Amino acid sequence: MSFADPIATDLEQSRTRILEVAERHFRRIGYHKTSVADIAAELGMSRANVYRFFPSRTAINSSVCGLVVKEVAEIALAIAQTDAPASKKLADLLTAIHRQSTRRLVEDRPMHELLVAAMDGSWSTINAHNEQILAILKALVREGLQTGEFKVEDADEAARGIITAFLPFFHPVLLEQRVQEGEATAVSVHAQIRFIMTALGTSDRALPEGISA
């Protein structure tokens, strides 16, 4: 029988509490207006004590960013693990990623701004998230190749192409520009997913419902 290390458990609980408080402050007033002193005060500890668990303010920002994108990754993974055809799963996954990005832009602006900073600064958590999404897409393309839904020579290259083609619909800066310009993103998303499916070699008969012309 193995027993958890009580010291390690306490450290993890303290880190979790710090991140929970930081996330609340970020959502309320924005990450750039939240100070380590604000976080420490709510927790009843000193700034120095906060830095025992996070080496810098940047580390706190990056960790909160990781919590935000974790939700997107979990949704993408859940879709990828369903029993639907690969083409439908891909269409659903891209639609879900776009929907989450749009919801954050409209309803959770402080977290949207945090992700903009993460993208601009190439934070480790956002890079890890992007690699996770890429891995899910690679697996979906391979699945589609096995079932005959997709017809491409290189699954990894195709997955990278999907991300590039769909970038304007989930990258926080590019998505914000489209919304500000008043573009009908729902129509554009539909058309772009159809374009991606066609590039993957999916026939009209195999296109998911709602994607075909």
C-alpha positions in Angstrom: 0.0 0.0 0.0 1.3 3.4 -0.9 0.7 6.6 1.1 0.7 10.2 -0.2 3.4 12.4 1.0 1.6 14.8 3.4 4.1 17.6 2.7 3.7 17.3 -1.1 -0.1 17.2 -0.6 0.0 20.4 1.4 2.2 22.1 -1.1 -0.1 21.1 -3.9 -3.2 22.3 -2.0 -1.5 25.6 -1.3 -0.6 26.1 -5.0 -4.2 25.2 -5.9 -5.6 27.8 -3.5 -3.3 30.5 -4.8 -4.4 29.8 -8.4 -8.0 29.8 -7.5 -7.7 33.2 -5.9 -5.6 34.5 -8.7 -8.1 33.3 -11.3 -11.0 35.0 -9.4 -9.1 38.3 -9.4 -8.1 37.9 -13.1 -11.7 37.4 -14.1 -12.9 40.3 -12.0 -10.4 43.0 -12.8 -7.9 41.5 -15.3 -4.6 39.8 -14.9 -2.6 43.1 -15.5 -4.4 44.9 -12.6 -4.0 42.0 -10.1 -1.0 42.2 -7.9 0.7 39.4 -5.9 -0.2 41.5 -2.9 -3.9 41.3 -3.8 -3.6 37.5 -4.0 -1.6 37.2 -0.8 -4.0 39.5 1.1 -7.1 37.4 0.3 -5.2 34.2 1.4 -4.0 35.8 4.6 -0.4 35.3 3.7 2.6 37.4 2.8 3.8 38.1 -0.8 7.0 36.2 0.1 4.9 33.1 1.0 3.2 33.2 -2.4 6.6 33.2 -4.0 7.4 30.0 -2.2 5.0 28.3 -4.5 5.5 30.3 -7.6 8.9 31.7 -8.6 7.5 34.8 -10.3 4.3 36.7 -11.2 4.8 35.3 -14.7 4.6 31.8 -13.4 1.2 32.6 -11.8 -0.1 34.1 -15.0 1.0 31.1 -17.0 -0.5 28.7 -14.6 -3.9 30.4 -14.6 -3.7 30.4 -18.4 -3.2 26.7 -18.2 -6.4 26.4 -16.2 -8.3 28.4 -18.9 -7.1 26.3 -21.9 -7.5 23.1 -20.0 -11.3 23.3 -20.5 -10.9 23.6 -24.2 -8.5 20.6 -24.4 -10.9 18.5 -22.3 -13.8 19.4 -24.7 -11.7 18.5 -27.7 -10.6 15.2 -26.2 -14.1 14.3 -25.3 -15.3 14.9 -28.9 -12.3 12.9 -30.3 -13.2 9.9 -28.0 -16.8 9.6 -29.2 -17.9 6.8 -31.6 -18.8 9.3 -34.4 -17.1 9.1 -37.8 -13.7 10.9 -37.9 -15.1 13.6 -40.3 -17.9 14.5 -37.9 -15.6 14.5 -34.9 -13.3 16.9 -36.7 -16.1 19.2 -37.7 -17.5 19.1 -34.1 -14.1 19.7 -32.6 -13.3 22.7 -34.7 -16.8 24.2 -34.1 -16.4 23.7 -30.4 -13.0 25.4 -30.3 -14.4 28.3 -32.2 -17.4 28.5 -29.9 -15.3 28.5 -26.8 -13.0 31.2 -28.2 -15.9 33.4 -29.2 -17.6 32.9 -25.8 -14.5 33.9 -24.0 -14.1 37.0 -26.2 -17.7 38.1 -25.6 -18.4 36.9 -22.0 -15.0 36.6 -20.3 -12.9 39.4 -21.7 -10.3 39.3 -18.9 -9.4 35.7 -19.7 -9.4 36.6 -23.4 -6.8 39.3 -22.7 -4.8 36.8 -20.7 -4.7 34.4 -23.7 -3.7 37.3 -26.0 -0.7 37.9 -23.7 0.1 34.2 -23.6 0.1 33.9 -27.4 2.2 37.0 -27.8 4.7 35.9 -25.2 4.7 32.2 -26.3 4.1 31.1 -22.7 4.9 27.5 -21.9 1.3 26.6 -21.0 -0.2 27.9 -24.2 2.5 26.1 -26.2 1.8 22.9 -24.4 -1.9 23.3 -25.1 -1.3 23.9 -28.8 0.7 20.8 -28.9 -2.0 18.8 -27.2 -4.6 20.1 -29.7 -2.3 19.2 -32.6 -1.8 15.7 -31.2 -5.6 15.2 -31.1 -5.9 16.4 -34.7 -3.2 14.1 -35.9 -5.0 11.2 -34.3 -8.3 12.2 -35.9 -6.7 12.5 -39.3 -5.0 9.0 -39.0 -8.4 7.6 -37.9 -10.0 9.2 -41.0 -7.4 7.7 -43.2 -8.0 4.2 -41.7 -11.7 4.5 -42.3 -11.3 5.9 -45.8 -12.9 9.2 -45.0 -9.8 11.2 -45.6 -7.3 10.9 -48.4 -4.0 12.6 -47.6 -0.4 11.4 -47.8 0.9 12.8 -44.5 -1.4 12.8 -41.4 0.9 15.0 -39.4 1.3 17.6 -42.2 -2.5 17.6 -42.7 -3.1 18.2 -39.0 -0.8 21.2 -39.1 -2.6 22.4 -42.2 -5.9 22.2 -40.4 -4.6 24.4 -37.6 -3.2 27.0 -40.0 -6.4 27.1 -42.0 -8.6 27.4 -38.9 -6.3 29.9 -37.1 -8.5 33.0 -37.8 -11.4 31.3 -36.0 -9.7 30.5 -32.6 -6.6 32.7 -32.3 -7.7 35.4 -29.8 -6.2 38.3 -31.8 -7.4 37.2 -35.2 -10.9 36.2 -33.9 -11.3 39.6 -32.3 -10.4 41.4 -35.5 -13.1 39.4 -37.4 -15.7 40.2 -34.8 -14.8 43.9 -34.7 -15.1 44.0 -38.5 -18.7 42.6 -38.2 -18.0 39.4 -40.1 -20.7 36.8 -39.9 -18.4 34.3 -38.3 -20.9 31.4 -38.1 -21.2 31.4 -41.9 -17.4 31.7 -42.3 -16.8 28.9 -39.9 -19.1 26.6 -41.8 -17.4 27.5 -45.1 -13.9 27.0 -43.7 -14.7 23.6 -42.2 -16.1 22.5 -45.5 -12.9 23.8 -47.2 -10.8 21.8 -44.7 -12.9 18.7 -45.3 -12.5 19.0 -49.0 -8.7 19.5 -48.6 -8.6 16.2 -46.6 -10.3 14.4 -49.6 -13.7 14.0 -48.0 -16.4 13.4 -50.6 -19.7 15.4 -50.5 -21.5 12.2 -49.5 -19.2 11.8 -46.5 -19.3 15.3 -45.2 -21.0 15.7 -41.8 -24.6 16.9 -41.7 -24.7 20.7 -41.8 -21.3 20.9 -43.5 -22.3 19.8 -47.0 -23.4 22.4 -49.5 
